[in-house]
Amino acid sequence: MSISTQAPSYIRAISPYQPGKPITELAREMGLPVERIVKLASNENPLGMSPRARAAVAQAIGGIERYPDQFELIAALAERLGLGYDQIVLGNGSNDVLDLTARAFLAPGRSAVFSRHAFAVYPLATQTVGAECIEVPARQFGHDLDAMAAAIRPDTRVVWIANPNNPTGTFLPYPELRAFLGRVPGDVVVVLDEAYNEYLPPTQRVDAVAWLKEFPNLVVTRTFSKIYGLAGLRVGFAAASPEVADLLNRVRQPFNVNNLALAAAHAALDDHLFLAESYELNRVGLEQIVAGLKRLGLEHIPSHGNFVTFRAGDAAGINKRLLQQGIIVRPIAGYGMPEHLRVTIGLERENARFLEALEKVL
């Protein structure tokens, strides 16, 4: 008998998350110089780390022998969001707080609802604790809130929603989300994943965190991995009612965010110039990519994030040929979209190289 059979069946049934291919891995596989490779696969900020964050990391290295103290970052986030200190839970990336939510509220005999084509971590977090996944068919590649509300069962304890959604880039108007919250039973946690919130035009942004006063079953998650450029340091957070935050902290590892990440995130919060530059670079780059896809006659899903998902037909074959040219994009067959590829918005020259390579491939 194999030792693996001693793991619960729901663990053995999990298909591990497949991250975007690292630049160094492609360089080894194809024999390409690293500097010739363009990675547009993981929705990273092409400007890199905020200058203030970089300076904060350099200073924080001097105290690296000490265990982390989360107080300053939590206090800064609480003040920024108008919340109490007891309403913020930090995570090793927002993936961590998603996992904490599953561990706190899901178990065998319970279920979670999410949309088809939604972030892969939702079913993974659900499966990891032995709960049942209820996948609701998508509507135009996005969330069908009516169908999701109808899918909630007596044993449902979590509903996962991404807005904007990854990998499709679709967006739910906030009035529709608020109405949905009013329809969800109060004993069901609704996780609103806003990892790409800062890429929304200011006219589309709504302070969903303020809804916590009315909906104590709401959990809003955000990350420093995207527009803040701290993907490699891994820091995100959840905003929740004190009661829910207390439960998440009970299952949270005590030092789940390291000293460098804490310092970088705290500094990045106030680097408004960098955020504005990152937003504008993404806006212009999004237009560049969309115009190029249209010129090539390729359909795309209108995006509200820092990426575009487009229909490529033979997506696997096209992806392979792009890799041969040193261009890394993201295949999303695992999301039920075998004919689509997702491309991150990069620097102008990176976007141009992608479009040039794609034209050659086609």
C-alpha positions, -999 to 999 in steps of 0.1 A, spaced: 0 0 0 14 34 -10 18 60 18 -1 85 -5 -33 65 1 -32 76 37 -40 112 26 -77 120 25 -93 113 -9 -102 150 -14 -65 159 -11 -54 132 -36 -81 145 -60 -65 180 -62 -48 191 -94 -20 214 -82 -21 251 -93 1 257 -123 18 291 -121 31 311 -151 63 297 -166 94 315 -150 118 333 -174 147 312 -162 129 279 -169 122 290 -205 158 301 -210 169 266 -199 144 248 -221 149 268 -253 185 278 -249 176 315 -251 193 344 -233 173 356 -204 174 392 -217 156 381 -249 126 367 -230 95 387 -224 72 374 -197 36 385 -200 20 355 -182 15 364 -145 -1 398 -143 29 414 -127 36 451 -128 62 457 -156 75 488 -137 87 465 -109 87 476 -72 76 510 -60 107 532 -54 96 539 -18 91 502 -12 126 494 -26 141 519 -2 121 505 27 133 470 19 169 481 19 164 496 54 145 466 67 173 442 59 191 455 90 165 440 113 160 407 94 171 386 124 140 397 143 105 380 140 80 402 121 57 427 138 26 433 117 13 463 138 24 492 116 10 478 83 -23 467 99 -27 501 115 -19 519 82 -44 498 63 -71 502 90 -67 540 89 -67 541 51 -99 520 49 -117 535 79 -117 502 98 -107 490 132 -73 474 138 -93 442 146 -108 441 110 -75 436 90 -59 402 85 -26 400 67 -17 371 44 13 357 25 -3 372 -6 -41 374 -9 -40 337 -18 -32 331 18 -62 349 32 -84 331 7 -71 298 21 -76 311 57 -112 318 49 -117 282 35 -101 268 66 -122 288 90 -156 282 74 -154 251 52 -151 214 60 -164 180 47 -202 182 45 -201 219 35 -200 236 1 -187 267 -17 -201 285 -47 -180 301 -75 -183 309 -111 -169 290 -140 -137 307 -154 -131 322 -120 -97 322 -102 -83 287 -98 -76 292 -61 -113 291 -52 -118 255 -60 -84 246 -47 -90 262 -13 -124 245 -12 -111 211 -21 -82 213 4 -105 213 34 -128 186 19 -157 208 11 -178 204 -21 -173 228 -51 -205 242 -67 -194 257 -100 -220 279 -116 -220 284 -154 -206 318 -165 -225 345 -183 -204 361 -211 -172 347 -194 -182 365 -161 -202 359 -129 -239 352 -132 -250 365 -99 -286 353 -102 -274 318 -109 -249 319 -81 -276 330 -56 -298 302 -68 -270 277 -63 -266 284 -26 -276 254 -6 -283 249 31 -248 235 35 -231 264 16 -208 285 38 -187 305 13 -193 322 -20 -162 333 -40 -164 364 -63 -136 381 -81 -141 416 -93 -125 422 -118 -123 385 -125 -91 367 -134 -85 353 -160 -113 368 -180 -111 404 -170 -148 408 -167 -163 433 -142 -195 433 -121 -211 468 -115 -210 474 -78 -248 481 -75 -253 445 -87 -229 432 -62 -245 451 -34 -280 437 -44 -265 402 -45 -252 406 -9 -287 415 2 -299 381 -12 -273 359 4 -281 343 38 -263 360 66 -246 327 77 -229 325 43 -195 342 39 -192 362 6 -155 367 -4 -150 397 -27 -116 393 -42 -104 428 -54 -69 419 -65 -72 441 -96 -92 469 -80 -66 496 -85 -67 491 -123 -104 501 -125 -110 536 -138 -118 559 -109 -154 563 -121 -160 525 -117 -145 521 -82 -167 518 -52 -156 515 -16 -169 479 -10 -150 478 23 -176 503 37 -203 476 31 -189 457 61 -210 478 84 -242 464 67 -229 430 57 -208 413 85 -206 382 64 -186 400 37 -148 395 34 -129 419 10 -94 407 -1 -68 427 -18 -31 423 -27 2 441 -31 12 417 -59 -3 436 -88 -2 473 -92 21 477 -62 47 454 -78 54 433 -48 45 398 -62 78 383 -51 74 395 -15 40 379 -10 17 402 10 -21 407 8 -49 413 33 -85 407 41 -109 433 55 -137 418 75 -160 422 105 -141 418 138 -159 384 144 -147 370 110 -112 385 113 -108 369 147 -116 335 132 -91 340 103 -64 350 128 -70 318 147 -60 297 117 -33 321 105 4 313 109 17 338 134 46 351 112 30 346 78 42 379 63 80 385 65 98 417 75 107 428 40 72 424 27 58 443 57 82 472 52 77 473 14 39 472 16 37 500 42 59 522 21 41 514 -12 8 524 3 18 561 1 37 560 -32 9 577 -50 31 588 -79 41 552 -86 5 540 -85 -6 568 -109 23 559 -133 14 522 -131 -22 529 -138 -15 551 -168 10 526 -182 -16 499 -180 -43 520 -196 -21 529 -226 -7 493 -229 -42 479 -228 -52 500 -257 -20 489 -275 -27 452 -270 -64 455 -279 -56 474 -311 -30 448 -321 -54 419 -315 -81 436 -336 -56 442 -364 -49 405 -363 -86 397 -364 -86 380 -330 -115 382 -306 -108 394 -270 -128 397 -238 -131 434 -227 -108 436 -197 -108 456 -165 -75 444 -152 -39 444 -163 -43 416 -188 -63 407 -219 -77 373 -227 -82 365 -264 -94 336 -285 -65 320 -303 -81 288 -317 -52 264 -314 -41 281 -282 -17 253 -272 1 253 -305 2 291 -306 16 292 -271 43 267 -279 54 288 -309 54 319 -289 76 303 -263 100 294 -291 103 331 -298 109 339 -261 74 352 -254 56 338 -223 18 342 -221 -7 322 -201 -26 292 -215 -59 289 -196 -73 255 -207 -74 247 -170 -100 274 -166 -122 257 -191 -110 280 -219 -88 258 -242 -90 281 -272 -80 312 -252 -47 327 -241 -42 355 -215 -15 382 -220 -4 406 -193 1 442 -201 38 450 -202 60 479 -212 53 494 -246 83 475 -262 72 442 -246 37 446 -259 51 453 -293 73 422 -292 44 401 -282 22 414 -311 51 410 -336 57 374 -324 19 366 -324 16 379 -360 45 356 -371 29 326 -354 -4 332 -370 
